[in-house]
Amino acid sequence: VYDVAKLVQAWNDSLASGRGADRGDGAGVQSDFAANTNLDDLPPSAGFMRQLSLFSLRSIRQMYRAPKMFVLFAGIHLLIGAVLGFGFQQAIPWYAPPMPSWLSQFCPPSIADLCRNLPMSSAPLQDFSFFAGFAVSTAAMVPATNSLGNEQVNFFRERRGGMSELAYFLGKHALDGPLVIFGAVFFSGVLVVLVKPLQSYSMLFGTFLMIEWAAWGIGYLVSVTVAPENANLVGVVSIFAMCVCSGITPRLAKIQEDFSVARIIWDVSFPRYAAEALYIGETELYTDATYSGFKSEVEASFTYIGYKLDNYGFDLAMMFVLGTAFRVITYLILRFGKA
């Protein structure tokens, strides 16, 4: 990215001085060139867009030269999709709404509230939300820790030469961005064939696409804050902790009621929004025009958990915002960090 003309002129000046010529191997000239040429004083000639294109091309070439990494990434997503698909194949439907209000009034008074609010069946959906969220997030987080974490030495070395940190950071997404999409396609494609959930494929894909986006952001952040040998462990533990805060158990409504300050942990945990999106998608059948008679019962069960029936778009937006926020924090750490 340096001004080539100035580099050549500095080299020619070293040759003209004659220093090191007695060695006959050019080493003296190289030494004099390095000692008298400060790279920090040479302004980069390549603009931001040129650097961005070069770093993007380099990221793509890294994948081209190491195709096994892509094969492994695809294979892991296909595998977890198949495992979860076979595991939950016999659990359809994952959700059955609470009993109708006219029937719940015959429940004993001590459990009347539970009859009105608890779904007749929701354990499969709860289990799937946790296991799928954790599995997909982990599969996305691990390669993200290697994407930036293993190249910090290169980053700091090239930054000293006038490299644009933002161009370098965005250039990595030329490869990582498509992987986010591929991961969601591979997992949801296998899952929908094996399980055939009640929700539409577009809703299922959208949810897991945003899970991938947020999990990659966590991987980036972890890779620049902990030692490389500990990054995967810290990342997996972080993902697991966030999945526990999905709002199912303990219920989000209970957290909001009893822990007004601590609820921020749930608010910044992207699996909380993923679980709500999966709930909305899987209950869509019971709230559309065909089966609208169950809508009030479904709304009651959502209120009991702490979810909202019309929050699907909001959930996807929040996962995107959190994933972007993780990336911004990562960039700032790289931008102002020291080698």
N, C-alpha and C positions, 0 to 999 in steps of 0.2 A: 504493500500500500504506500510505499515511500516514493518520493520524487526520484525516478530512475536517473535523470540527468545529473542530479546533485550527487547521487551515489557514485556514478561513473566518474564525475569530476574529482571527487575525493580520492577515488582509487588511482586515477591518473596522476594526481598530485603526489601520492605516495610513491608511484613508480618514478616520477621525474626527480624526486629527492635523492634517489639512489640508495637510500638506507635499506640495509638488509640484502643488497644485491650481492654482497660478497659471499653469502651462504649458498647462492646458486639455486635455491629451491623455492624462492618466493615467500618463504615463511616470514622473513624479516619485513617484507612489504605488507603482508597481512597483519603482522603485529603492529606496525606503524599505523596502518589504516584503522585498526580497531582502537588504538590508543588516542588517535587524533580526530576521530569521527564520532560525534555524539548523536546517536540515532534519535534521541529526543528532540534535537534541534532541527531535524529534517521533517518538514510538514508533509503529511500524507497527501498524495495527489488524487487518490481515488475518493470519490464522493460516497455519501451514505448508501445510495442505491446500488452503486457498483460493488461496494463491500458486501452489502446484503446478498446480492446475487452470487458473489464468490463464495461466501460462507454457506449459502443454501446449496450450491453445487457441491461443495465439499461434503456436506452432510449426506447428500444423496449418494455420492461416490463411496462414502464409508459403508453404507448399506449394500451397495453393489459389490464391494470387495469382501463383504462378510455376510453372504446370504443365509448362513446358518442361523444368524440372530433373528432374521425375519421368520424363518421356518419354525424356530423354537417359539417365538412370540405367537404365531398363528396356531401352532399345535397346542399350546397351553390353553388358549381361549376355546379352541374346539373341544379340548378334553374336559374342561370344567363345564362347558355347556352340555356335553354328553352325560357327564356324571350327574349333574343336577337334573337334567332332563329325565334320565332313567329313575333317579331317586324320587322325583315328585310326579312321576307319570301316573301313579295310582291314586294321587291325592286330589284329582280334579273332581268337583270344583274346589278351589282353594278357599273360597269364601261363600258362606250362606248367611243371609241377613238375619237380624233378630226376628223372633216370632211376631206375627201381626199384633197390633195394639189390642184388637178385640180379644185375642187369645191370651195375651200377657196378663190381662186383668184377673184371670183365674189362678195366677201363681200365688203361693203363700205370701203374705205381706212382708216377711223377712227377706224374700228374694225377688220381690216385685220389680225393684229397680234394675236388677241384673237381667231379668227377663225382657225388660223393655230396651236395654242398651247393649247387652252382650250378643254378638252374632251367634247363631246356632253352630257355625263352624268357621273358624278363622285361624286355627293353629297352623295349617299348611301354608297359608299366606304369610303369617308371622315368621315361620321358619325359613321360607323361601326368601323373604325380604332380607333376613340377616345373612344367610349363607351365600346367596347370590351377590349381595352387596359386598361382603367381605372377600369372596373369591375373585370377583372381577376387579375390585379395587387393588387387591394385592398383585394380581397379574399385570395390572397397568403400572403400579407404583415401582416395582422392581426394575424394569428397564429404564424408567425415568431417573432413578438414582444413578445409573451408569451413564446416562446420556450427558449430563453436565458434570457430575461428580468426578468422573475419570478424566476430564479435560480441563480441570482448573489450572494445572501447570501451564498448558497451552494458552489458556485465557490470559493469565497474568503476564506471560512472556510477550504475547502479541499486543497486549494493551500498552506495554512500555514503548512499543514502536508506533503508537499513534492509532491503533485500531479503534474502531467505534464499538464500544461495549454493547450498545443496543443492536447494531447490525449483527454482531456475533450471536447474541442471545436469540434474536428473531430468526436468524439463519438456521439454528437448530430445529426450529419448528417446521422447516421445509421437509424434514423427515418425520419428526415426532407427530406433527399434525395429522398426516395421513394414517399413522399407526393408531391414533385415537379412534378414527373412523373404522379402520379395519378390525380393531379389537371388538367394537360394538357389533359389527356385521357378523363376524365369526361366531361370537357367543350367542347373540339373539337368533341368528339363523338356525343354528343347531337346536337351540332350546325350543323354538316355536314349532319345529317339526316333530320333536319327541313329545312335547307336553300339550301343545295346542291350548294355551290359556284362553280365558274368556276375553281378555282385552285384545285390541287390535295390534297388529305387528308394528304399526307406526308409533303407537304409544310405548310399546315395550322397547323398541329400538331407541326412541328419543330418551327414555330414562337411562338406559345403559350407555348411551353416547355421552351424556352429561356425567355419569359416574366415572367413565374413562377420563374425561377432561379434568374433573376435580382430582382424581387419584394421581394423574400425571403431575399435577401441580404440587401435590404433597410430596411426591418423589423428588421433584426439583428442589423443593425447600429443604428436605432432609439431606440431600446430597451436598449442600453447601454449608450446612450447619454442624454436621458431625463427621467424624473420621470415616473414610471410605469403607474400612473393614466393619464398621458398626452401622452403616447406613441402612442396609436391608433389614436388620433386626429392629432398629428404631422405627423404620417405616411400617413394618408389619404390626408392631405394637401400637403405633399411632392409628393405623387403620382399624384395628380391632377395638380400640377405645372409642373411636368415633361411631363404629357400628353398634356398640352397646348403647350409645346415646341416640339411637334412631327414634326414640319416642314411643316404642311399643311396650317394652318392659324395662324400666318403669314407664308408666303412661306419661305422655307429654303433658296432658291436662293436669296430672298430679304434680309434675315438676313445676309447671307454671303457677300452680296454686300455692305450693309449699316452699319453693326455692326461687324466689323472684330474682335474685342476683345470679345464682349459679346457673340459671337457665341459659345464660350466654354460651355455656359449653355446648348445649344442644343446638343453639342458633348457628354456631359456626361449624357444626358437624354435618358434612354434606350427606351422609347416609340417612339422616333424619328426613331430608327432603326426598331422597330416593325412595324410602319406605312409603312415604305419603303418596308419591306418584304411582308406585306399584299398587297401593290400596285403591287409589282412584281408578286406575285402569281396570283392575279386576272387578270392581263393583259397578262399572259402567252399564253392564247388562241390566242391573236391577234398578237403574235410575233413568233409563231412556223411556221413550213413549210406550214401548211394548209392555214393560213390566213396571210402569210408574207407580203401581200400587205399593211397592216396597221402598219408595224413595224416602219417606219419612222415617222408616225403620233404619235405613242405611245412614241417614243423616244423624240419627240418634247414636248409632254406634260410633260414627266418626267423632261426634262431640264428646263421647265418653273417653275416647283415646286422646283427643286433642287435635285431630286433623280437621281439615275443611274439604268439602266435597268438590269445590270449584277452584282448587289451588294447583291444578296440574301445571299450567303455564308458569305460575309463580315458582313452583318447585324446580322446574328446569332452569328458570332464570337464576335462582339462587345458587344452584350447583355451578352454573357457568360463572357467576360473580365470584364465588368462593375459589374456583379453580383459577380464575384470572388474578384474584388477590394473592393467592399463593405464588403465582408467577411474578407478580410485581415485587413482592417481598424478596423473592429469590434474586431478581435483577438488582434490586437496591443493595443487597448484601454483596453481590459480585461487583457492583459499580463502586462502592465505597470501601470494600474490603481490601486487605493487603495480602500479598503472596506470602 
